Amino acid sequence: MQSNIILAGVGGQGILTIAAVIDRAALQSGLTIRQTEVHGMSQRGGAVQSHLRISDKEIYSDLIPEGAADLILSVEPLEALRYMPFLAPDGRIITSIDPFINIENYPSIEDILAELHRTNRPVLVNATELAREAGNAKTSNMVMLGAASRYIGIDEKQLEAAIGELFHGKGSAIVAVNIKAFRKGQELSQTQATET
């Protein structure tokens, strides 16, 4: 088993929290994980990406080469587009369709989605809306993790348990809303998979 995942977004969207959940679940599953992350110029609003490599064997490099990512999980649509060259031919893009417009001449969402549709059946997620339905708009990153969970290569129950462990210190209500958001993402991903 080997899974190469690129997480992408902008600062403040919870990319590193997604990475922490996946890391914890991978370790609890007895897998090897290597991670590297790059932060943008500013903590909030700058580009953030993380390379996650998960395997049941030794991993010798933190970085995923171009054309080798099994999954690009992006919480911002333009950032998904930015990392498309890393996607393997049969790889999958899971992205939020909620733009974070932080540059001049931000392309139209229609143009971005048209490019993303040139890949292997992207999963497009209205993460903010689903997070609100779960009870807290700040859980959109867990919606995205749920939408991607079936493509990560770790048992989804392990991911859910890792969410519980990570948020345990914030109280049971925070754990519950994050798990609910995760499940909303799972449901959407399952629905999109059966439609194609």
C-alpha positions, -999 to +999 in steps of 0.1 A: +000+000+000+013+035-009-006+067-011+008+101-022-014+130-011-010+167-017-030+190+006-035+225-007-052+257+004-045+290+019-034+299+054-062+297+080-083+270+061-072+241+083-048+222+060-024+214+088-054+201+109-063+178+080-027+166+079-026+160+117-058+138+115-043+118+086-009+114+103-026+102+136-048+077+117-019+064+097+003+058+128-026+042+146-030+019+116+007+008+118+016+027+086+047+048+078+041+084+070+063+112+057+052+148+056+065+181+045+047+214+044+052+248+028+036+280+042+030+311+021+042+346+028+016+353+053+000+330+079-035+338+068-042+341+031-009+328+018-006+295-001-001+264+021+006+229+009+016+197+025+029+165+009+018+133+027+033+100+018+017+069+034+029+034+030+032+000+046+069+000+037+098+024+043+095+058+025+127+075+015+115+109+004+091+135+018+084+151-015+059+138-042+073+142-077+052+157-105+028+132-120+028+109-089+001+122-065-027+098-060-048+125-044-049+163-044-071+174-015-077+211-018-098+234+004-096+261-023-103+256-060-075+277-075-050+259-053-063+226-067-056+239-102-021+250-092-011+215-082-026+196-111+008+189-126+015+167-096-016+145-102-009+109-114-028+100-146-054+080-126-052+103-095-082+121-081-088+157-071-111+165-042-117+203-039-139+228-023-157+250-048-156+279-023-131+304-036-108+324-013-101+354-035-068+368-024-052+380-057-061+404-084-075+388-116-087+357-097-101+335-126-138+328-128-149+297-109-164+284-141-130+285-158-113+268-128-140+240-127-137+235-165-100+228-160-106+205-130-131+185-150-103+175-174-091+152-147-103+118-135-138+126-121-130+153-096-151+155-064-164+191-061-176+200-026-195+230-014-177+227+019-189+258+036-225+250+031-220+214+044-201+227+074-229+250+082-253+221+080-231+202+104-234+231+129-202+252+124-188+268+092-153+264+107-155+227+101-153+229+064-118+213+065-134+182+081-160+182+054-132+181+029-114+153+048-147+133+048-151+138+010-116+125+004-116+097+030-125+069+006-094+077-015-068+081+013-060+044+018-068+044+056-099+029+071-125+057+075-132+046+111-095+052+119-098+088+105-129+094+125-112+081+157-083+104+149-106+134+147-120+125+181-085+123+196-073+155+180-103+176+192-107+158+225-092+186+245-117+211+231-147+192+245-173+167+233-194+193+215-164+203+193-156+166+187-192+159+177-195+188+152-162+179+135-173+143+132-207+154+118-189+176+092-166+146+083-197+124+077-213+151+056-183+151+033-184+113+032-220+113+021-214+139-006-184+119-020-204+087-020-233+104-038-210+118-065-193+084-069-226+067-076-237+094-100-207+088-123 
